[in-house]
Amino acid sequence: MTTSLPFSALALSPALLQGVDALGYTSMTPIQAESLPLILEGRDVIAQAPTGSGKTAAFGLGLLQKIDTGLIETQALVLCPTRELADQVGKQLRKLALGIPNLKLSLLCGGIPLGPQLASLTHPPHVVVGTPGRIQELAKKKALHLRHVRTLVLDEADRMLDMGFEESIRDIVKRVPPTRQGLLFSATFPDGIRDLGTAMLREPVQIGVEGNAAAPKIEQIFHEVEPSRRAPQLAALLLRHRPESAVVFCNTRADVNEVAGSLAHYGFDALALHGDMEQRDRDEVLVRFANRSCNVLVASDVAARGLDVEDIGAVVNYELPHDADTYVHRIGRTGRAGRSGLALSLVTPREMPRTALVEAQFGAPLRWDKLLPLSGKGSDVPAAPMVTLRIDAGRTDKLRPGDIVGALTGEAGLHKDAIGKIDVFATRSYVAITRGKVQQAVNHLRDGKIKGRRFRVQPL
């Protein structure tokens, strides 16, 4: 019964209910219904929750409820494993805080210059979302003061331990007041997480939402393959099922690059995403996948954390992961928000023992299917429906999405239906255009003006 409770049943401030309404939330998800009443009571919580379960709103509403905007100090700290996830969490918290005037939220992550972050901390933010390494660095420099933190959140704590952040996290925990509320969210619970929970939480209530709850809606098909035939068989699978979008998971960064190149050779709009890439390049890849300018994303597990794309048609395991928890997390990228999903796995004879772990996880025999030979190339491959234009201007130029739409539908003469997702960053912006209208859009934006100014425009 708790899963259908409305947010209005909670003792949330009217300002927060305004944010809930703005996001279109009506009833609570299971993790929200279980955790939010406890969080609002001030209890420490350790929660098992998969991606897409609504955990950000659960801890977000809890920490925002306690913020005093009159106190110009950092009062809530959210730690995330990657910049992509931190960015996603920050965006959602800003939307939830829509009705709270003068609230300052800062995103503090590694991989970007330290200078602007130091400058932004001259006026302390009420809420900080960031990665452990950068938060620790700023705290050691005494640029970020954590003495007034009331809520400390660890989001996707298992991945932070996988990435070697345990020492940084323990140092940060020592810097926040012992009376703070601690909230730990994790998809899996290895021993390291339990130890961390003991160190940072006080008499925590442990709750869980089943990690494979969505699995019945995900069609899982396994294919045995010889190692030397893996790349062409991957292309054959994508051609057979023709998903509108797919994420292909690889176990190593080297494989990510090789597989993306192989798929491009076969004619797919495929892009690689891994931890060795520059942050700007990673941002562009995520933008292009989310706006449908690329229909296959080849990624490592760590790089795909924070991937905020609701409707992924298929997940492919180019190689099975070494543990069942990672498999469950991967396939959970498809079949979200009540939709059906498809998970395909290529398995070499050497990887067969790993299938037993997956079988044990779901308690049912796996479905195996024969692979067909690859036929066709280039013209048979479905093209991504959109193309991304990069505009060398952004928030620092006071550019807004509405300005870009105005320039395209005005002088450029495009119908609004030809314009897709728009993303505006600090110094650059991206707009997705229907493939057949790209040249028209480029020509008019290059010859015309946006907000009375000319900016460099190029298709990616």
C-alpha positions as CSV (number, residue, x, y, z in Angstrom):
1,M,0.0,0.0,0.0
2,T,2.8,2.4,0.8
3,T,4.0,2.5,-2.9
4,S,0.9,4.5,-3.9
5,L,1.2,7.1,-1.1
6,P,1.1,10.7,-2.5
7,F,4.0,13.1,-1.5
8,S,1.4,15.3,0.1
9,A,0.9,12.7,2.8
10,L,4.4,13.6,4.1
11,A,5.3,16.5,6.4
12,L,7.1,18.3,3.5
13,S,7.2,22.1,3.4
14,P,5.0,23.8,0.8
15,A,8.2,25.0,-1.0
16,L,9.3,21.4,-1.5
17,L,5.8,20.2,-2.7
18,Q,6.1,22.9,-5.3
19,G,9.3,21.2,-6.6
20,V,7.6,17.8,-6.5
21,D,4.8,19.2,-8.6
22,A,7.2,20.8,-11.1
23,L,8.9,17.4,-11.6
24,G,5.5,15.8,-12.3
25,Y,5.8,13.4,-9.3
26,T,2.5,12.1,-7.9
27,S,2.9,9.0,-5.8
28,M,6.0,7.7,-4.2
29,T,8.2,4.9,-5.5
30,P,8.8,1.9,-3.1
31,I,12.2,3.3,-2.0
32,Q,10.7,6.7,-1.4
33,A,7.8,5.3,0.5
34,E,10.1,3.3,2.7
35,S,12.9,5.8,3.3
36,L,11.4,9.3,3.2
37,P,9.4,9.1,6.5
38,L,12.5,7.8,8.3
39,I,14.7,10.5,6.7
40,L,12.3,13.3,7.6
41,E,12.3,11.9,11.2
42,G,16.1,12.5,11.2
43,R,17.0,8.8,11.3
44,D,20.2,7.5,9.7
45,V,19.4,5.2,6.8
46,I,21.3,2.6,4.8
47,A,19.3,1.7,1.7
48,Q,19.7,-0.8,-1.1
49,A,18.3,0.7,-4.2
50,P,19.0,0.1,-7.9
51,T,19.4,2.9,-10.5
52,G,16.1,4.4,-11.6
53,S,14.3,3.6,-8.3
54,G,13.8,7.3,-7.3
55,K,16.5,7.4,-4.6
56,T,17.6,11.0,-5.5
57,A,14.3,12.4,-4.7
58,A,14.2,10.4,-1.5
59,F,17.5,11.8,0.0
60,G,17.0,15.2,-1.9
61,L,13.7,16.0,-0.2
62,G,15.1,15.0,3.1
63,L,18.2,17.1,3.0
64,L,16.4,20.1,1.4
65,Q,13.8,20.1,4.2
66,K,16.5,20.8,6.8
67,I,18.2,23.7,4.9
68,D,18.2,27.1,6.5
69,T,18.9,29.6,3.7
70,G,19.5,32.3,6.2
71,L,22.6,30.5,7.4
72,I,25.3,31.0,4.7
73,E,27.1,27.7,5.4
74,T,27.3,24.3,3.7
75,Q,24.5,22.3,5.4
76,A,24.2,19.3,3.1
77,L,26.9,17.2,1.3
78,V,26.2,14.5,-1.4
79,L,29.1,12.4,-2.5
80,C,28.9,10.6,-5.9
81,P,31.3,8.3,-7.7
82,T,31.5,10.2,-11.0
83,R,31.0,13.7,-12.3
84,E,28.2,12.5,-14.6
85,L,26.2,11.2,-11.7
86,A,27.0,14.3,-9.6
87,D,25.7,16.5,-12.4
88,Q,22.5,14.4,-12.7
89,V,21.9,14.6,-8.9
90,G,22.6,18.4,-8.9
91,K,20.1,19.0,-11.7
92,Q,17.4,17.1,-9.9
93,L,18.1,18.8,-6.5
94,R,17.8,22.2,-8.2
95,K,14.4,21.2,-9.6
96,L,13.2,20.0,-6.2
97,A,14.4,23.3,-4.7
98,L,12.5,25.4,-7.2
99,G,10.3,26.9,-4.5
100,I,13.2,27.7,-2.1
101,P,14.4,31.3,-2.6
102,N,18.1,32.1,-2.5
103,L,19.3,28.5,-2.2
104,K,22.8,28.0,-3.5
105,L,23.9,24.6,-4.8
106,S,27.5,23.9,-6.0
107,L,28.8,21.0,-8.1
108,L,32.4,20.3,-7.0
109,C,34.0,17.5,-9.0
110,G,37.5,16.4,-10.2
111,G,38.5,16.5,-13.9
112,I,37.8,20.3,-14.2
113,P,39.9,23.3,-13.2
114,L,40.2,24.0,-9.5
115,G,40.3,27.8,-9.8
116,P,36.6,28.5,-10.6
117,Q,35.5,26.2,-7.8
118,L,37.8,28.0,-5.3
119,A,36.3,31.3,-6.4
120,S,32.7,30.0,-6.0
121,L,33.4,29.0,-2.4
122,T,34.0,32.5,-1.2
123,H,30.3,32.5,-0.6
124,P,29.6,29.1,0.8
125,P,26.8,27.0,-0.9
126,H,24.0,25.6,1.2
127,V,24.2,22.3,-0.7
128,V,27.3,20.6,-2.2
129,V,27.2,17.7,-4.6
130,G,30.6,16.3,-5.7
131,T,33.1,13.5,-6.0
132,P,35.1,12.4,-2.9
133,G,38.6,13.3,-4.2
134,R,37.7,16.9,-5.1
135,I,35.6,17.4,-1.9
136,Q,38.6,16.1,0.2
137,E,41.0,18.4,-1.7
138,L,38.9,21.5,-1.1
139,A,38.3,20.6,2.5
140,K,42.1,20.2,3.1
141,K,42.7,23.6,1.5
142,K,40.2,25.0,4.0
143,A,38.2,26.4,1.0
144,L,35.2,24.2,1.8
145,H,34.1,24.2,5.4
146,L,32.0,21.2,6.5
147,R,31.5,22.2,10.2
148,H,27.8,23.0,9.7
149,V,26.8,19.9,7.6
150,R,23.5,18.5,8.8
151,T,23.0,15.8,6.2
152,L,25.8,13.6,4.6
153,V,24.7,11.4,1.7
154,L,26.7,8.7,-0.1
155,D,25.1,7.9,-3.4
156,E,26.1,4.6,-5.2
157,A,28.5,3.9,-2.3
158,D,29.5,0.5,-3.8
159,R,30.9,2.1,-6.9
160,M,32.8,4.7,-4.9
161,L,34.5,1.8,-3.1
162,D,35.2,0.1,-6.4
163,M,36.9,3.3,-7.6
164,G,39.2,3.5,-4.6
165,F,37.5,6.4,-2.8
166,E,37.2,4.7,0.6
167,E,40.1,6.7,2.2
168,S,38.8,10.0,0.9
169,I,35.3,9.2,2.2
170,R,36.5,8.3,5.7
171,D,38.5,11.5,5.8
172,I,35.4,13.5,4.8
173,V,33.3,11.7,7.4
174,K,35.7,12.9,10.2
175,R,35.4,16.5,9.0
176,V,31.6,16.7,9.4
177,P,29.8,17.1,12.8
178,P,29.2,13.8,14.6
179,T,25.5,14.9,15.0
180,R,24.8,15.0,11.3
181,Q,22.3,12.7,9.7
182,G,23.9,10.0,7.5
183,L,22.2,8.4,4.4
184,L,24.0,5.7,2.5
185,F,22.5,4.4,-0.8
186,S,24.0,1.4,-2.6
187,A,22.9,-1.1,-5.3
188,T,24.9,-3.9,-3.7
189,F,26.2,-4.6,-0.2
190,P,29.7,-6.0,-0.1
191,D,31.5,-6.2,3.2
192,G,33.3,-2.8,2.6
193,I,29.9,-1.1,2.4
194,R,28.8,-2.6,5.8
195,D,32.1,-1.5,7.3
196,L,31.6,2.0,5.9
197,G,28.0,2.1,7.2
198,T,29.2,1.2,10.7
199,A,31.8,4.0,10.6
200,M,29.5,6.8,9.3
201,L,26.0,6.0,10.5
202,R,24.4,6.0,14.0
203,E,21.9,3.2,14.6
204,P,20.9,3.2,11.0
205,V,17.6,1.7,9.7
206,Q,18.3,-0.7,6.9
207,I,15.8,-0.8,4.0
208,G,15.9,-2.4,0.6
209,V,14.2,-2.5,-2.7
210,E,14.9,-5.6,-4.7
211,G,17.6,-5.0,-7.2
212,N,16.2,-7.3,-9.9
213,A,12.5,-6.2,-9.5
214,A,12.5,-4.9,-13.0
215,A,14.0,-8.1,-14.4
216,P,10.7,-9.9,-15.4
217,K,10.1,-7.0,-17.9
218,I,13.6,-7.4,-19.4
219,E,13.9,-10.1,-22.1
220,Q,17.4,-11.7,-21.5
221,I,19.0,-13.7,-24.3
222,F,22.4,-15.3,-24.2
223,H,24.5,-16.3,-27.2
224,E,27.6,-18.5,-27.2
225,V,30.3,-17.1,-29.5
226,E,33.9,-17.8,-30.4
227,P,36.3,-14.9,-29.2
228,S,37.4,-14.1,-32.8
229,R,33.8,-13.7,-34.0
230,R,32.6,-11.5,-31.2
231,A,32.7,-8.1,-33.1
232,P,30.8,-9.3,-36.2
233,Q,28.3,-11.2,-34.1
234,L,27.7,-8.0,-32.1
235,A,26.9,-6.1,-35.3
236,A,24.6,-9.0,-36.4
237,L,22.7,-8.9,-33.1
238,L,22.1,-5.2,-33.4
239,L,20.9,-5.6,-37.0
240,R,18.6,-8.4,-36.0
241,H,16.9,-6.6,-33.1
242,R,17.4,-3.0,-34.4
243,P,16.9,-1.2,-31.1
244,E,16.4,2.6,-31.4
245,S,19.3,3.0,-28.9
246,A,21.6,0.5,-27.3
247,V,24.4,0.5,-24.7
248,V,27.2,-2.0,-25.3
249,F,29.1,-2.8,-22.1
250,C,32.8,-3.8,-22.2
251,N,35.0,-4.9,-19.3
252,T,38.1,-2.9,-20.4
253,R,38.8,0.6,-21.8
254,A,40.8,-0.9,-24.7
255,D,37.7,-3.0,-25.7
256,V,35.5,0.1,-25.6
257,N,37.6,1.9,-28.2
258,E,38.0,-1.2,-30.4
259,V,34.3,-2.1,-30.3
260,A,33.2,1.4,-31.1
261,G,35.5,1.5,-34.0
262,S,34.3,-1.9,-35.3
263,L,30.7,-0.8,-35.1
264,A,31.5,2.4,-37.0
265,H,33.1,0.3,-39.7
266,Y,29.8,-1.6,-40.1
267,G,28.0,1.7,-40.4
268,F,26.5,2.2,-36.9
269,D,26.5,5.7,-35.3
270,A,28.5,4.4,-32.4
271,L,30.5,6.4,-29.8
272,A,32.9,5.3,-27.0
273,L,32.7,6.3,-23.4
274,H,35.4,5.5,-20.8
275,G,37.3,7.0,-17.9
276,D,40.5,8.0,-19.9
277,M,38.6,10.5,-22.0
278,E,38.7,14.3,-21.3
279,Q,35.7,15.6,-19.5
280,R,34.5,17.7,-22.4
281,D,34.7,14.7,-24.7
282,R,32.7,12.6,-22.2
283,D,30.1,15.4,-21.9
284,E,29.7,15.5,-25.7
285,V,29.3,11.8,-26.0
286,L,26.6,11.7,-23.3
287,V,24.8,14.7,-24.9
288,R,24.8,13.0,-28.3
289,F,23.5,9.7,-26.9
290,A,20.8,11.3,-24.9
291,N,19.6,13.4,-27.8
292,R,19.5,10.5,-30.3
293,S,22.4,11.7,-32.5
294,C,24.2,8.4,-31.7
295,N,22.3,5.1,-31.5
296,V,24.9,2.9,-29.9
297,L,27.0,3.8,-26.9
298,V,30.0,1.6,-26.1
299,A,30.9,2.1,-22.5
300,S,32.8,0.8,-19.5
301,D,30.9,0.2,-16.3
302,V,32.4,3.2,-14.4
303,A,31.9,5.6,-17.3
304,A,28.2,4.7,-17.6
305,R,27.4,5.7,-14.0
306,G,25.0,8.6,-14.1
307,L,23.9,7.9,-17.6
308,D,20.6,9.7,-17.6
309,V,18.7,8.3,-20.6
310,E,15.3,6.9,-19.8
311,D,14.4,5.0,-22.9
312,I,17.3,2.6,-23.8
313,G,16.1,0.0,-26.1
314,A,18.7,-2.7,-25.4
315,V,21.7,-3.4,-23.3
316,V,24.4,-5.7,-24.7
317,N,27.1,-7.4,-22.7
318,Y,30.0,-7.7,-25.2
319,E,31.6,-9.7,-22.5
320,L,30.0,-10.9,-19.3
321,P,31.0,-9.1,-16.2
322,H,32.8,-11.1,-13.4
323,D,29.9,-10.9,-10.9
324,A,26.2,-11.1,-11.0
325,D,25.6,-7.7,-9.3
326,T,27.3,-5.9,-12.1
327,Y,25.2,-7.9,-14.6
328,V,22.0,-6.9,-12.9
329,H,23.1,-3.3,-12.7
330,R,23.9,-3.3,-16.5
331,I,20.7,-4.7,-17.7
332,G,18.8,-2.4,-15.4
333,R,19.6,0.4,-17.9
334,T,16.9,-0.9,-20.2
335,G,13.2,-1.5,-19.3
336,R,13.0,1.5,-17.0
337,A,9.8,3.4,-16.0
338,G,7.6,0.4,-16.7
339,R,8.8,-0.2,-20.3
340,S,9.9,-3.5,-21.6
341,G,13.6,-4.0,-22.2
342,L,16.1,-6.2,-24.0
343,A,19.4,-7.6,-22.6
344,L,21.7,-9.5,-25.0
345,S,24.9,-11.2,-23.9
346,L,27.8,-12.7,-25.9
347,V,29.5,-15.5,-24.0
348,T,32.7,-17.2,-25.0
349,P,33.5,-20.8,-23.8
350,R,35.9,-19.3,-21.2
351,E,33.2,-17.1,-19.7
352,M,30.6,-20.0,-19.3
353,P,31.3,-20.3,-15.5
354,R,30.0,-16.7,-15.1
355,T,26.6,-17.7,-16.5
356,A,26.1,-19.9,-13.4
357,L,26.3,-16.8,-11.2
358,V,23.7,-15.0,-13.3
359,E,21.4,-18.1,-13.3
360,A,21.7,-18.3,-9.5
361,Q,20.9,-14.6,-9.2
362,F,17.6,-15.0,-11.0
363,G,16.8,-18.5,-9.9
364,A,15.8,-19.6,-13.3
365,P,17.4,-21.2,-16.4
366,L,18.9,-18.8,-18.9
367,R,17.5,-18.4,-22.4
368,W,20.1,-19.3,-25.1
369,D,19.6,-18.5,-28.8
370,K,21.7,-19.2,-31.9
371,L,23.6,-16.5,-33.7
372,L,22.9,-15.7,-37.3
373,P,25.7,-14.8,-39.8
374,L,26.2,-11.1,-40.4
375,S,24.6,-10.0,-43.7
376,G,24.6,-6.6,-45.1
377,K,26.5,-3.4,-44.2
378,G,26.1,0.3,-44.3
379,S,22.7,0.8,-46.0
380,D,21.1,-1.9,-43.8
381,V,22.1,-0.1,-40.6
382,P,19.5,2.3,-39.1
383,A,20.9,5.8,-38.9
384,A,20.5,7.9,-35.8
385,P,17.5,10.1,-36.3
386,M,19.2,13.3,-35.1
387,V,22.5,15.2,-35.7
388,T,24.0,17.4,-33.0
389,L,25.1,21.0,-33.7
390,R,27.7,22.5,-31.3
391,I,27.4,26.3,-30.7
392,D,30.5,27.9,-29.2
393,A,28.5,29.9,-26.7
394,G,26.8,29.1,-23.4
395,R,25.6,30.3,-20.1
396,T,28.6,32.8,-19.7
397,D,27.3,34.4,-23.0
398,K,23.8,34.6,-21.4
399,L,22.6,32.0,-24.0
400,R,19.4,30.1,-23.1
401,P,17.6,27.3,-24.9
402,G,14.8,29.7,-25.9
403,D,17.3,31.8,-27.8
404,I,18.5,28.9,-29.8
405,V,14.9,27.8,-30.6
406,G,14.1,31.4,-31.6
407,A,17.0,31.6,-34.0
408,L,16.1,28.2,-35.6
409,T,12.4,28.8,-36.0
410,G,12.8,32.4,-37.0
411,E,15.2,33.2,-39.7
412,A,16.3,29.6,-40.2
413,G,12.6,28.7,-40.9
414,L,12.7,25.3,-39.1
415,H,9.5,23.8,-37.7
416,K,9.8,23.3,-34.0
417,D,9.3,19.5,-34.6
418,A,12.7,19.5,-36.3
419,I,14.4,20.6,-33.1
420,G,15.3,18.1,-30.5
421,K,17.0,18.2,-27.1
422,I,19.0,21.4,-26.2
423,D,21.9,21.3,-23.7
424,V,23.5,24.6,-22.6
425,F,26.9,24.4,-20.8
426,A,29.1,27.2,-19.5
427,T,30.9,28.0,-22.8
428,R,29.1,25.8,-25.3
429,S,25.7,24.6,-26.3
430,Y,24.3,21.6,-28.2
431,V,21.1,21.3,-30.2
432,A,19.8,18.1,-31.9
433,I,18.3,18.6,-35.3
434,T,16.4,16.1,-37.5
435,R,18.9,14.5,-39.8
436,G,17.2,15.9,-43.0
437,K,17.2,19.5,-41.8
438,V,20.8,19.8,-40.5
439,Q,22.3,21.7,-43.5
440,Q,19.5,24.2,-43.4
441,A,20.0,24.8,-39.7
442,V,23.8,25.1,-40.1
443,N,23.6,27.5,-43.0
444,H,21.2,29.8,-41.3
445,L,22.9,29.8,-37.9
446,R,26.3,30.6,-39.6
447,D,24.8,33.3,-41.8
448,G,22.4,34.7,-39.2
449,K,22.7,35.6,-35.5
450,I,21.6,34.3,-32.1
451,K,20.6,37.1,-29.7
452,G,22.1,39.6,-32.2
453,R,25.5,37.9,-32.2
454,R,27.4,35.5,-34.5
455,F,28.7,32.3,-32.9
456,R,30.8,29.4,-34.4
457,V,28.5,26.5,-35.3
458,Q,29.5,23.0,-36.4
459,P,27.8,19.6,-36.7
460,L,29.4,16.9,-34.7
